[in-house]
Amino acid sequence: MTTLTPIAPLHSRYIVYVDESGDHGPVSAEYPMFVLAFCVFDKKEYANTVTSYMHRLKFKHCGHDTVVARHWQVTCGVREPRSQRRP
């Protein structure tokens, strides 16, 4: 009996997070730039190091780990973007 060997692994060894900031259309006078950032992690390193560190950070500063960290919440003195404010 022959077994089939996969040509490539079913899943990548890496996880990628991508975020953008700014305006990708015509340049805005309020925010005249566009930034695209990537973080690429090996999944084992991410699971063993990054997630445990983030959980400890959230428990230390918030008392729980359900908080979602947004840049305007973790940047001192910067208010929530107008487009995200609740009336």
BELURZI-V704087 format. One record per residue. SS is DSSP state (hx for helix, st for strand, lp for the rest). PSI is psi in radians with two decimals (* if undefined). Layout:
# BELURZI-V704087
ss:SS psi:PSI
ss:SS psi:PSI
This chain:
# BELURZI-V704087
ss:lp psi:2.35
ss:lp psi:2.53
ss:lp psi:2.49
ss:lp psi:2.34
ss:lp psi:2.18
ss:lp psi:2.51
ss:lp psi:-0.69
ss:lp psi:2.70
ss:lp psi:2.67
ss:lp psi:-0.54
ss:lp psi:2.66
ss:lp psi:2.71
ss:lp psi:-0.21
ss:st psi:2.73
ss:st psi:2.42
ss:st psi:2.28
ss:st psi:2.34
ss:st psi:2.40
ss:st psi:2.62
ss:st psi:2.75
ss:st psi:2.49
ss:st psi:-2.88
ss:lp psi:2.14
ss:lp psi:-0.02
ss:lp psi:-2.57
ss:lp psi:2.51
ss:lp psi:2.30
ss:lp psi:2.44
ss:lp psi:-0.50
ss:lp psi:-0.58
ss:lp psi:1.36
ss:lp psi:0.86
ss:lp psi:2.86
ss:st psi:2.27
ss:st psi:2.34
ss:st psi:2.08
ss:st psi:2.51
ss:st psi:2.49
ss:st psi:2.17
ss:st psi:2.15
ss:st psi:2.50
ss:st psi:2.31
ss:hx psi:-0.66
ss:hx psi:-0.77
ss:hx psi:-0.72
ss:hx psi:-0.85
ss:hx psi:-0.68
ss:hx psi:-0.44
ss:hx psi:-1.02
ss:hx psi:-0.87
ss:hx psi:-0.70
ss:hx psi:-0.67
ss:hx psi:-0.80
ss:hx psi:-0.67
ss:hx psi:-0.79
ss:hx psi:-0.74
ss:hx psi:-0.79
ss:hx psi:-0.76
ss:hx psi:-0.71
ss:hx psi:-0.78
ss:hx psi:-0.37
ss:hx psi:-0.29
ss:lp psi:-0.05
ss:lp psi:3.00
ss:lp psi:0.29
ss:lp psi:-0.07
ss:lp psi:2.50
ss:lp psi:2.06
ss:lp psi:2.05
ss:lp psi:2.62
ss:hx psi:-0.65
ss:hx psi:-0.23
ss:hx psi:-0.48
ss:hx psi:-0.06
ss:lp psi:2.08
ss:lp psi:2.30
ss:lp psi:0.09
ss:lp psi:2.27
ss:lp psi:2.82
ss:lp psi:2.44
ss:lp psi:2.47
ss:hx psi:-0.67
ss:hx psi:-0.29
ss:hx psi:-0.02
ss:lp psi:2.51
ss:lp psi:2.52
ss:lp psi:*
